[in-house]
Amino acid sequence: MDIQASKLELIQAILKVDNASIIEKMVNILQKEQGDFWDELSEDQQQEIKRGLAQLDEGKRVSYDSFVKKIS
């Protein structure tokens, strides 16, 4: 059986599940397998994101419209 057929069978099986606990466990398994994108970022990228979040926490924001005007 090829991968696409297996995916379809899995989707059909998931659609039949009515137990929220089972769905949550499946989601957790998939998330663990896919990994966290954060770990794939360079140290510089992580620092830039942290700096941006800190700026947001300090109230330093730019409206979407003004940002678009700035880059246009």
TACORDA-V597814 format. One record per residue. D_LAST is the distance of its C-alpha to the last C-alpha in Angstrom with 2 decimals. Layout:
d_last->D_LAST
d_last->D_LAST
This chain:
d_last->50.60
d_last->47.09
d_last->44.14
d_last->42.61
d_last->45.97
d_last->46.29
d_last->42.90
d_last->43.96
d_last->47.26
d_last->45.58
d_last->43.27
d_last->46.33
d_last->48.23
d_last->45.46
d_last->45.27
d_last->48.97
d_last->48.70
d_last->49.05
d_last->49.53
d_last->46.49
d_last->47.91
d_last->48.00
d_last->44.42
d_last->43.32
d_last->45.28
d_last->43.68
d_last->40.17
d_last->41.21
d_last->42.63
d_last->39.50
d_last->37.29
d_last->39.70
d_last->39.71
d_last->35.95
d_last->35.64
d_last->33.04
d_last->29.59
d_last->29.71
d_last->32.54
d_last->30.57
d_last->27.85
d_last->28.45
d_last->29.63
d_last->26.44
d_last->24.33
d_last->26.80
d_last->26.66
d_last->22.87
d_last->23.17
d_last->26.13
d_last->24.39
d_last->21.50
d_last->24.21
d_last->26.12
d_last->23.23
d_last->22.95
d_last->26.72
d_last->26.52
d_last->24.26
d_last->21.22
d_last->18.45
d_last->14.95
d_last->14.34
d_last->12.16
d_last->10.52
d_last->9.90
d_last->8.60
d_last->5.97
d_last->5.20
d_last->5.68
d_last->3.79
d_last->0.00
